[in-house]
Amino acid sequence: MKANFINLNKFVDEPKIIVKDDEDYVRYGSDNQLPYNLTNYYDNVGLNRAIINKKANMFIGKGISIDITDEKKAKKTLDFLENINPFETIDEIFEKISLDLFIYGGTYLQVIWDKSGKKISEIYHMNYE
């Protein structure tokens, strides 16, 4: 049995990443709207959204877990992960990261260090769009 494949290249123009020496930023697409277009495709194209959600769910699996080898370090790590920031759990951040990764191809985190600069005190997800 022969599979029939649709060549999407004839329907969709490949985005061009444009670098100009006289600008301090990189343009995403000729109109600099690529992230918004990707969001629009995710929001409005059911098949695209279903594929991305499935990939993200497979990537997430059962969430974050750690192997306990040292009880003292494990307790500190678990306490940190349970209180990653006042608004989200580590699993919620991980879900957002995985969606960004599969929609845009990247992700951003805001890492807040304690006053000494030696320990991370909070981590927040930042929208990649």
HELIX and SHEET records of a PDB file:
HELIX    1   1 LEU A    8  LYS A   10  5                                   3    
HELIX    2   2 LEU A   34  ASN A   44  1                                  11    
HELIX    3   3 GLY A   46  ILE A   60  1                                  15    
HELIX    4   4 GLU A   71  GLU A   82  1                                  12    
HELIX    5   5 ILE A   90  TYR A  104  1                                  15    
SHEET    1   A 2 ILE A  17  VAL A  19  0                                        
SHEET    2   A 2 VAL A  26  TYR A  28 -1                                        
SHEET    1   B 2 TYR A 108  TRP A 113  0                                        
SHEET    2   B 2 ILE A 120  MET A 126 -1                                        
END                                                                             
